Amino acid sequence: MSNDNDQDVLCNYVSQRLTSSPYDLKWIPSSPCILTVGKKTVGGVVKGDLKIHKFEYIDDKPKLSLEYEGNSISPLRCCSFMRSSTTINNNERIFVTGDFSGSLLIWDSDKINEPMASNSNTHQGTISSIDTHLESNIIVTGGKDSLVCLWDKRDIKSPIYKYTCQTKENSNCWAISTNGKEIICGYENGQLNIFDIKTNSLKANTRLKGGISSIDISSINNVQDIGNEFLVSTSQSLICKMKLQQDKLSIVKEITTDSEMVWSSKYFNNHPSIYTLMQGDGNAYIYKNDQLLKKLSISKNSPIISFDHNPEKLGLMSCITLNKQLFVLLSPLTS
């Protein structure tokens, strides 16, 4: 049951209106800063936009301030940091982006005036989704062309392997997630595929109702295992908690939400019993043991299009909305 009287479960801490159109965001590891990527217009020309926002306290009040602003040739659709699950090192400041023209770019968040490496011929059209695994040195991209590409971050001239949608019709790969061993891919047509990276083979697949908008693999002791659990959200108000055992997919729990489109669903770091949902009606939801604890209005009638947990500070979160706003959320819920 929701408890609207318990304001401490989830709160909207601070927000900032943006001057550009953001499409994705991530916390910068080991930093109080947030990266947003999207598009902006410069001198009548549409370009990619990168911004670093610092979350800090000034005169005992929380503030978001713009630390750095950069641009790229084409509007940016998605981003991911090369985060380590076990250690903190300099490579964690490296991030990757996919843009609307099909370019894959690698950046250093300390020097984002230009990319470290790039490949402009990765997908035919938009790179819709992207994820990384630092220990394996891999990048995975999902495209509007229905292909999923596996890359070695040390050399992105050509992909290691290309995976197809496994359906007769092509479908945009809206969501992707990897733990370094498998790749989970979600498509606009509801197709869900799990590929084995070692054998480059399909391990399991299924078809869900509605397009798959996000995938998140739960972590226990910083280890992600799809045999434990992963969250899948869809464009038809459906959240599925799923697991893969003996190459068979099973649905552990289904949740139907108020809003038709669930843009994002994510577990708390190392706390798989707690997860958050970000919806198309501008509301955020927090669940514990599959029970709704809190519904919080973030932005009335404007979808929450991207969401991320701070990797070091449990309960510190950020999100962006379609009406160009950046929010920092807080929750003390840890067990």
LOBAMI-444806 format. One line per 3 residues: number of its first residue (from 0); for each residue x, y negated, z negated of C-alpha. Coordinates in Angstrom, 3 decimals. Each point is the difference from the previous one (the first is absolute). Example, Ala and Ser with C-alpha at 12.3 -4.5 7.8 and 13.67 -1.06 7.14 Angstrom:
2
0> 12.300/4.500/-7.800 ~ 1.370/-3.440/0.660
END
This chain:
335
0> 0.000/0.000/0.000 ~ 1.181/-3.533/0.699 ~ 0.587/-2.287/-2.928
3> -0.236/-3.619/1.074 ~ 0.522/-1.152/-3.588 ~ 3.496/1.436/-0.048
6> 1.816/-2.832/1.746 ~ 3.425/1.497/-0.764 ~ -0.452/3.062/2.215
9> 0.648/-2.009/3.180 ~ 0.373/-3.747/0.401 ~ 0.683/-2.481/2.784
12> 3.096/-1.726/-1.355 ~ 1.075/-2.559/2.584 ~ -0.627/-0.732/3.685
15> 1.343/-2.097/2.849 ~ -1.457/-1.025/3.344 ~ 2.255/0.823/2.955
18> 0.623/-2.099/3.101 ~ 0.346/3.034/2.292 ~ -2.067/3.140/0.657
21> 1.397/2.908/-2.069 ~ -0.568/3.658/0.930 ~ 2.149/1.869/-2.521
24> 1.964/-0.555/-3.207 ~ 2.481/1.767/-2.270 ~ 1.743/-0.784/-3.271
27> 3.753/-0.381/0.517 ~ 1.644/2.685/-2.184 ~ 1.834/-1.211/-3.139
30> -1.367/-3.489/0.588 ~ -2.893/-2.275/-1.069 ~ -0.635/-0.736/3.689
33> -2.642/1.099/2.503 ~ 0.519/0.367/3.747 ~ -2.895/-0.796/2.334
36> 0.058/0.591/3.760 ~ -2.443/-1.145/2.666 ~ -0.313/-2.684/2.634
39> 0.180/-3.772/0.353 ~ -0.057/-2.605/2.748 ~ 3.145/-2.061/0.606
42> -0.234/-2.751/2.610 ~ -2.992/1.692/1.597 ~ 1.794/3.375/0.159
45> -1.195/2.965/-2.081 ~ 2.884/1.652/-1.865 ~ 0.633/2.486/-2.747
48> 0.070/-1.374/-3.529 ~ 2.068/1.121/-2.996 ~ -0.371/-1.654/-3.398
51> 1.553/0.708/-3.389 ~ -2.062/-1.198/-2.963 ~ 1.394/-0.172/-3.533
54> -2.190/0.870/-2.985 ~ 1.216/-1.913/-3.048 ~ -0.989/-1.967/-3.086
57> 0.325/-3.784/0.031 ~ -0.961/-1.853/-3.191 ~ -1.437/3.285/-1.305
60> -2.365/0.277/2.972 ~ 0.145/2.660/2.744 ~ 0.909/-1.383/3.417
63> 0.555/1.239/3.543 ~ 2.538/-2.020/1.951 ~ 1.294/0.372/3.550
66> 3.676/1.007/-0.112 ~ 0.691/0.557/3.690 ~ -1.763/-0.056/3.350
69> 1.164/1.593/3.238 ~ -1.413/1.103/3.327 ~ 0.314/2.637/2.697
72> -0.847/0.146/3.684 ~ -3.264/1.936/-0.345 ~ -2.646/0.014/-2.784
75> 0.808/2.583/-2.681 ~ -2.566/2.642/-0.931 ~ 1.579/2.069/-2.804
78> 3.032/0.313/-2.280 ~ 1.698/2.423/-2.393 ~ 3.073/-0.121/-2.253
81> 2.662/2.708/-0.048 ~ -0.773/0.760/-3.642 ~ 1.813/2.672/-1.958
84> -2.081/2.235/-2.238 ~ 2.845/0.614/-2.456 ~ 2.630/-2.758/0.077
87> 0.393/-3.713/0.658 ~ 2.512/-0.980/2.684 ~ 0.631/-2.652/2.603
90> -1.885/1.917/2.698 ~ -3.227/-0.689/-1.886 ~ 0.100/-3.563/1.315
93> -0.193/1.321/3.561 ~ -3.485/-0.012/1.517 ~ -1.533/0.945/3.324
96> -2.819/-1.565/1.995 ~ -2.192/0.983/2.920 ~ -1.544/-2.606/2.275
99> -2.880/-0.371/2.431 ~ 2.241/0.475/3.046 ~ 1.361/3.366/-1.174
102> 3.332/-1.196/-1.395 ~ 1.672/1.600/-3.020 ~ 2.263/-2.362/-1.965
105> 2.310/0.493/-3.001 ~ 0.650/-2.954/-2.319 ~ 2.021/-0.947/-3.074
108> -2.293/-1.853/-2.420 ~ 2.953/-2.133/-1.142 ~ 0.595/-1.182/3.597
111> -3.239/-0.020/2.007 ~ 1.035/-2.575/2.578 ~ 0.412/2.855/2.496
114> -0.422/3.800/0.001 ~ 2.939/2.334/-0.633 ~ -1.195/2.352/2.749
117> -2.932/0.233/2.386 ~ -1.609/2.154/2.672 ~ -2.629/-1.619/2.202
120> -1.129/3.225/1.703 ~ -1.305/2.236/-2.781 ~ -3.740/0.163/0.714
123> -2.311/-1.094/2.788 ~ -1.703/-2.849/-1.821 ~ -0.325/-0.667/-3.710
126> 1.883/1.819/-2.744 ~ -2.995/0.291/-2.318 ~ 1.635/1.723/-2.983
129> 3.471/0.593/-1.407 ~ 1.670/1.772/-2.920 ~ 3.513/0.955/-1.119
132> 1.959/2.410/-2.176 ~ 3.420/-1.261/-1.077 ~ 1.562/3.286/-1.145
135> -0.774/1.571/3.385 ~ 0.937/-3.153/1.963 ~ -3.276/0.282/1.899
138> -2.561/-2.419/1.358 ~ -3.387/1.122/1.292 ~ -2.216/-2.124/2.243
141> -3.583/0.463/1.131 ~ -1.158/-1.694/3.182 ~ -3.112/-1.168/1.763
144> 1.132/2.413/2.736 ~ -0.836/2.883/-2.444 ~ 3.661/1.040/-0.302
147> 1.865/0.432/-3.279 ~ 3.764/-0.490/0.288 ~ 2.717/1.198/-2.374
150> 3.161/-2.155/-0.138 ~ 3.422/0.082/-1.639 ~ 0.485/-3.481/-1.486
153> 3.724/0.151/0.820 ~ -0.761/0.074/3.752 ~ -3.416/-1.057/1.314
156> 0.879/0.061/3.704 ~ -2.215/3.049/0.488 ~ -2.320/2.029/-2.254
159> 1.008/3.339/-1.484 ~ -3.417/1.381/0.877 ~ -3.432/-1.058/1.266
162> -3.181/1.545/-1.393 ~ -3.321/-0.072/1.851 ~ -3.458/-0.529/-1.476
165> -1.007/3.663/0.574 ~ -3.384/-1.051/1.432 ~ -1.263/-0.232/3.571
168> -0.476/-3.742/-0.272 ~ 2.692/-2.491/-0.998 ~ -0.595/-1.870/-3.243
171> 1.725/-2.860/-1.792 ~ 2.159/1.207/-2.922 ~ -1.266/-2.383/-2.672
174> 1.758/1.550/-3.007 ~ 3.206/1.915/-0.665 ~ 1.917/1.249/-3.038
177> 3.075/2.173/-0.502 ~ 1.794/1.619/-2.933 ~ 3.052/0.920/2.080
180> -1.236/3.549/0.604 ~ -3.407/-0.554/1.581 ~ -1.780/-2.767/1.868
183> -3.702/-0.612/-0.635 ~ -1.683/-1.858/2.864 ~ -3.495/-1.489/0.052
186> -1.756/-1.113/3.175 ~ -2.822/-2.315/1.014 ~ -2.117/3.000/1.065
189> 0.242/1.617/-3.466 ~ 2.685/2.537/0.926 ~ 2.433/0.824/-2.828
192> 3.233/1.801/0.936 ~ 2.851/1.260/-2.175 ~ 3.289/0.665/1.794
195> 3.018/1.894/-1.349 ~ 3.131/-2.098/0.643 ~ 2.418/2.944/-0.190
198> -1.789/2.039/2.680 ~ -1.770/-2.895/1.798 ~ -3.176/2.065/-0.136
201> -3.598/-0.606/-1.053 ~ -0.560/1.397/-3.505 ~ -3.692/-0.853/-0.389
204> -2.721/-2.278/1.299 ~ -3.625/-0.917/-0.538 ~ -2.584/-2.549/1.125
207> -1.538/-2.506/-2.405 ~ -2.968/-2.310/0.340 ~ 1.176/-3.412/1.180
210> 3.386/-1.356/0.995 ~ 2.808/0.629/-2.495 ~ 1.192/-3.358/-1.299
213> 2.579/0.979/-2.630 ~ 1.891/2.971/-1.466 ~ 1.918/0.120/-3.285
216> 1.889/2.977/-1.435 ~ -0.030/0.272/-3.789 ~ 3.305/0.027/-1.866
219> 0.968/1.803/-3.201 ~ 3.453/-0.792/-1.410 ~ 0.662/-1.943/3.229
222> -0.572/3.117/2.128 ~ -2.699/-0.053/2.675 ~ -1.545/3.402/0.716
225> -3.038/0.432/2.229 ~ -0.596/3.289/-1.816 ~ -0.955/-2.103/-2.993
228> -2.289/-2.652/1.456 ~ -0.384/-2.796/2.507 ~ -2.634/-2.688/0.548
231> -1.700/-0.623/3.332 ~ -2.349/-2.937/0.604 ~ -2.253/-0.534/3.006
234> -2.056/-2.571/1.870 ~ -3.208/1.775/-1.069 ~ 0.125/-0.764/-3.756
237> 1.623/3.362/-0.791 ~ 2.967/0.715/-2.262 ~ 1.419/3.527/-0.020
240> 2.470/1.417/-2.492 ~ 1.668/2.840/1.874 ~ 2.798/2.541/-0.383
243> 1.843/2.462/2.225 ~ 0.596/3.499/-1.349 ~ 1.249/2.919/2.101
246> -0.475/-2.155/3.111 ~ -3.700/-0.445/-0.771 ~ -1.556/-3.399/-0.608
249> -2.557/-0.321/-2.755 ~ -2.067/-2.933/-1.242 ~ 0.308/-0.315/-3.774
252> -2.402/-2.910/-0.396 ~ -2.174/-2.219/2.202 ~ -1.059/-3.503/-1.018
255> -2.477/-2.152/1.914 ~ 0.423/-3.741/-0.490 ~ -2.252/-3.053/0.349
258> 1.847/-1.517/2.951 ~ 0.116/1.671/3.408 ~ 3.718/-0.603/0.557
261> 2.580/1.035/-2.586 ~ 3.186/-1.650/1.208 ~ 2.386/1.437/-2.568
264> 0.149/2.574/-2.794 ~ 3.114/0.473/-2.145 ~ 1.083/1.868/-3.096
267> 1.742/-1.685/-2.903 ~ 3.702/0.914/0.094 ~ 0.490/3.377/-1.732
270> -3.568/-0.134/-1.342 ~ -2.141/2.020/2.440 ~ -3.044/-0.185/-2.283
273> -0.258/-3.767/0.674 ~ -0.585/-1.518/3.418 ~ -1.294/-3.175/1.614
276> -2.204/-0.644/3.023 ~ -0.065/-3.164/2.113 ~ -3.129/-0.521/2.053
279> -1.472/-1.878/2.902 ~ -2.364/-1.965/-2.239 ~ 2.900/-1.678/-1.802
282> -0.320/2.109/-3.155 ~ 2.725/1.959/-1.789 ~ -0.811/3.150/-1.974
285> 2.053/1.865/-2.571 ~ -0.680/3.654/-0.859 ~ 1.279/2.279/-2.732
288> -0.696/3.733/0.119 ~ -2.356/-0.731/2.922 ~ -2.158/-2.296/-2.161
291> -0.456/-3.631/1.017 ~ 1.432/-2.260/-2.709 ~ -0.174/-3.412/1.613
294> -1.318/-1.806/3.058 ~ 1.663/-3.349/0.625 ~ -0.972/-2.554/2.630
297> 3.182/-1.222/1.684 ~ -1.308/-1.886/3.008 ~ -3.704/-0.243/0.750
300> -0.895/1.539/3.381 ~ 3.627/0.100/1.186 ~ 1.644/3.435/0.300
303> 3.052/0.895/-2.081 ~ 2.139/1.209/2.886 ~ 3.249/1.013/-1.727
306> 1.022/0.940/-3.540 ~ 3.165/1.065/-1.829 ~ 1.183/0.993/-3.473
309> 3.204/-1.466/-1.382 ~ 2.395/2.992/-0.087 ~ 1.613/-0.969/-3.325
312> -2.733/-1.780/-1.988 ~ -2.901/2.351/-0.625 ~ -3.338/-1.781/0.337
315> 1.356/-2.913/2.071 ~ -1.653/-0.087/3.425 ~ -0.461/-2.277/2.998
318> -2.426/-0.203/2.913 ~ -0.914/-2.169/2.964 ~ -3.396/-0.807/1.476
321> -1.169/-0.682/3.520 ~ -0.662/-3.645/-0.898 ~ 3.750/-0.577/-0.520
324> 0.365/0.290/-3.760 ~ 2.666/1.739/-2.077 ~ -0.924/1.311/-3.458
327> 1.909/1.444/-2.946 ~ -2.033/2.400/-2.147 ~ 0.759/1.408/-3.441
330> -1.107/3.112/-1.840 ~ 1.370/1.266/-3.339 ~ -1.496/3.425/0.687
333> 2.878/2.492/-0.147 ~ -1.381/3.226/-1.425
END
